[in-house]
Amino acid sequence: MIQFSSVTKRYPGGHEALRGVTLEIAAGEMIAVTGHSGAGKSTLLKLAAGIERASTGTVVVNGQNLGALGETALAILRRRVGFIFQDHKLLYDRKCHDNVALPLRIAGVAREEVGKRVRAALDKVGLLSKEKSSPTELSAGEQQRVGIARAIVAKPPVIIADEPTGNLDPQLSAEIMNLFAEFGAVGTTVLIASHDLHLIKRIGKRVLILDHGKLIDDYRPAAP
């Protein structure tokens, strides 16, 4: 599903956020990415989502070489990836329903179908009763759940989350991780960046460890 081959990402000024990273993620895998602040976690996720391009090396997602795609094709591919940000990136002047509906409306989905899918996504994250609420009326955990609902509403084959539990308490963090595990259980590829080693250990999934832009370990827990 996702392949990195000798991928380096160099930003203006010469800073290398990733250096020679090679990895392969199978369809349906749930993987955690960890490392110190500045290790390259967010950069790796953005490259996998097609938000940024590699400086050297190749990134292949679902059989497509992202470096060979034009901007239009890349934009279409990005619609097939549900990206969840740590800071939610919700539109506070719109209700929860409209925030979740945004990807479907961009894709031109019929209004009747939009309503059904939005309600199903909000129900999945336990927020159907908040459909008509403003994000400003919600707790931090509820706002993050709205962000997750927006990411899954189009039923993408890949979900990528950048520190999705960074601002949440341990109980809420565990609940959010359990949600991701549910998505992985039905065949969705899930890639999560987190610095919470305790939480990563609890989910018992494969872990990629970055250090100053290099992939230094690819830990795979033993089968139960």
C-alpha positions in Angstrom: 0.0 0.0 0.0 2.8 2.5 1.0 6.4 2.1 -0.1 9.4 4.4 0.6 12.6 3.7 -1.3 15.7 5.7 -0.2 13.6 8.7 0.5 15.2 12.0 1.6 13.3 15.2 2.3 15.4 18.4 2.2 13.8 21.7 3.0 15.0 25.2 1.9 18.1 26.0 3.9 19.4 22.5 3.7 17.7 20.9 6.6 17.1 17.2 6.0 14.0 16.1 7.8 14.3 12.5 6.4 17.4 10.8 5.2 17.4 7.6 3.1 14.3 6.1 4.5 13.2 2.7 3.1 10.0 1.0 4.3 7.0 -0.9 3.2 3.5 -0.9 4.7 1.0 -3.5 3.6 -2.7 -2.8 3.0 -4.7 -3.1 6.2 -1.7 -2.6 8.6 -1.9 -0.3 11.6 1.5 1.2 12.3 2.8 3.7 14.9 5.6 6.1 14.0 7.6 7.5 17.0 10.8 9.4 17.7 12.0 12.6 19.4 10.6 16.0 18.5 12.1 16.9 15.1 12.9 13.2 14.2 10.9 13.5 11.0 7.5 11.9 12.0 5.3 14.6 10.5 7.4 14.8 7.3 7.1 11.1 6.8 3.3 11.3 7.2 3.0 14.3 4.8 5.0 12.4 2.2 2.8 9.3 2.5 -0.3 11.5 2.2 1.0 13.3 -0.9 1.0 16.7 1.0 4.7 17.1 0.3 7.1 15.6 -2.3 10.3 13.7 -1.6 13.6 15.5 -2.6 15.1 12.2 -3.6 14.0 8.6 -3.7 10.5 7.3 -4.5 7.2 7.2 -2.5 4.6 4.8 -3.9 1.0 4.8 -2.6 -1.5 2.2 -3.8 0.7 1.5 -6.8 1.2 5.1 -7.8 4.6 6.8 -7.8 3.8 10.2 -6.2 6.9 11.9 -7.7 5.6 11.1 -11.2 2.1 12.5 -10.6 1.1 16.0 -11.7 -0.7 18.3 -9.3 -4.2 17.3 -10.5 -3.5 13.6 -10.1 -1.9 14.2 -6.7 -4.9 16.1 -5.5 -7.1 13.2 -6.5 -4.9 10.8 -4.6 -5.0 13.0 -1.5 -8.8 12.6 -1.5 -8.2 8.9 -0.9 -6.3 9.6 2.3 -7.9 10.6 5.5 -5.5 12.9 7.3 -6.0 13.8 11.0 -4.2 16.7 12.5 -3.2 17.2 16.2 -4.9 20.7 16.2 -8.1 19.4 14.6 -8.1 22.2 11.9 -11.9 22.4 12.2 -13.9 25.3 10.7 -15.3 27.1 13.8 -17.8 29.1 11.9 -19.6 25.9 10.7 -21.5 23.2 12.6 -20.0 19.8 13.2 -22.2 18.3 10.4 -20.7 20.8 7.9 -17.2 20.2 9.0 -17.5 16.4 8.5 -19.4 16.9 5.2 -16.6 19.0 3.6 -14.6 16.2 1.9 -17.8 14.8 0.4 -18.9 18.2 -0.9 -15.5 18.8 -2.5 -15.9 15.4 -4.2 -19.4 16.3 -5.5 -21.3 13.6 -3.6 -25.1 14.1 -3.8 -26.7 16.0 -0.9 -28.9 13.0 0.2 -25.8 10.7 0.3 -23.8 13.4 2.2 -26.3 13.5 5.0 -26.3 9.7 5.4 -22.5 9.4 5.4 -22.0 12.3 7.8 -24.5 10.9 10.3 -22.8 7.4 10.0 -19.4 8.9 10.6 -20.5 10.9 13.6 -22.2 7.9 15.0 -19.0 5.9 14.6 -17.1 8.3 16.8 -20.0 8.7 19.3 -21.0 12.2 18.4 -24.2 11.9 16.4 -26.0 14.0 19.1 -23.5 16.8 18.4 -24.3 17.0 14.7 -25.8 20.6 14.9 -23.3 21.8 17.5 -20.5 24.3 16.9 -17.0 23.0 17.5 -16.6 25.7 20.0 -19.2 24.0 22.2 -17.2 20.8 22.3 -14.4 19.5 24.5 -10.9 18.9 23.1 -11.6 15.2 22.9 -14.9 15.8 21.1 -13.2 18.1 18.6 -10.6 15.5 17.8 -13.4 13.0 17.2 -15.1 15.4 14.8 -11.7 15.5 13.0 -11.6 11.8 12.8 -15.2 11.6 11.5 -14.2 14.1 8.7 -11.2 11.9 7.9 -13.3 8.7 7.6 -16.5 10.0 6.0 -15.3 9.3 2.5 -14.2 5.8 3.5 -10.6 6.2 2.5 -8.4 3.1 2.2 -5.6 5.0 4.2 -5.9 7.0 7.4 -2.9 9.0 8.5 -2.9 10.7 11.9 -0.3 13.2 13.2 -0.1 13.1 17.0 -3.9 12.7 17.3 -3.8 12.2 21.0 -1.2 14.9 21.8 -3.6 17.2 23.7 -5.8 14.6 25.3 -5.8 12.9 28.7 -4.8 9.2 29.0 -8.4 7.9 29.0 -9.4 9.9 25.9 -6.1 8.9 24.2 -6.8 5.2 24.7 -10.4 5.7 23.3 -9.1 7.4 20.2 -6.5 4.7 19.7 -9.2 2.0 20.0 -11.1 3.8 17.3 -8.1 3.6 15.0 -7.7 -0.1 15.8 -11.3 -0.7 14.7 -10.6 0.9 11.4 -7.6 -1.3 10.9 -9.6 -4.4 11.8 -11.8 -3.8 8.7 -8.9 -3.5 6.3 -8.1 0.2 6.4 -4.3 1.1 6.4 -3.7 3.2 9.5 -0.5 5.2 10.1 -0.2 7.2 13.4 2.6 9.4 14.6 2.9 9.6 18.4 5.5 10.4 21.1 3.4 8.5 23.7 5.5 5.3 24.1 3.1 3.9 26.7 0.1 4.3 24.4 2.1 2.8 21.5 3.0 -0.2 23.6 -0.6 -0.8 24.6 -1.9 -1.1 21.0 0.7 -3.8 20.3 1.2 -2.9 16.6 4.3 -2.5 14.4 6.4 0.6 15.4 8.7 2.7 13.2 11.3 4.6 15.2 12.9 7.7 13.7 16.0 9.5 14.9 17.2 12.7 13.2 15.5 11.8 10.0 16.7 8.2 9.9 14.7 5.1 10.3 16.6 3.3 13.1 14.2 0.6 14.0 11.2 -1.3 12.6 9.8 -3.1 15.6 7.3 -5.9 15.0 5.6 -7.4 18.0 5.6 -11.2 18.2 2.3 -12.9 17.2 0.2 -13.8 20.2 
